[in-house]
Amino acid sequence: MKFILKTFLKYYLKTITKIVLFIHKPVVIAVAGSTNKSFVKKEVKRRLEEAGFTVRANPKNFNTEIGLPLSILYLPSGYNEYKKWIPAILKAPLKIFQKKFPDFLVLSLGSSDKGDMRYLLSIIKPDISIITNITQRYKEGFSDMNNLVDEYQVLAKKTRKEGVLVLNIDNYRVREVGEGKKQKILYYGKEKEADIYISKIEKNKKGQKVSIKQQGRKKDYQINKFGEHHAYAFAVGLAVKKVGRPGR
């Protein structure tokens, strides 16, 4: 019974979600990678809201075959209790007629097994795809690192041709993903070739001062958080701000 219900929910929510996306046409930003997705997603959302856009992002664990549609439709999960799924099932079609749909969706994508990414991308078609890094973490569902990298290759290929790839230049496997792609690519990181070049990170009492150079101009920013991963998330936020609404 549980398997039947899950299968029904999976395809029911997928169908409704695709209709909603077709009608409302939000800019879709996909965030993927082995680590730092959560901080990047929050920073991107913050930047877009500062620019005056309405933004919806998925909660931490709502990045799978059922969680992703629930996030887009802004519906609660019934988890493992059948009766709790009834409100979500009944409310889902009403989202088609929602008047104020967000301008942007910032969605982290989970890929723990081969084929996960392809299924999620049968629901959404990103305008902007961000890849934070590709490491051994969460590799258990893949036979080797090449199979894991293939998941991110799928993401890059499925991103709209007029869209943008925002890639971490410091991770060589992420750079691999960018090779030969037709979309515009913005690289970020500590390599000098990066479009958003993190030239210096200095710790201080409040957090860290980060020097970032783009288009030949360097600017210092104070980030009131500790940890290099916050500097990388900040750089991604600048990249997305620069891109805006690609092809729109």
Summary of the structure (lengths in Angstrom):
residues: 248
radius of gyration: 18.5
end to end distance: 44.2
largest distance: 60.3
contacts: 799
relative contact order: 0.15
helix: 41%
strand: 21%
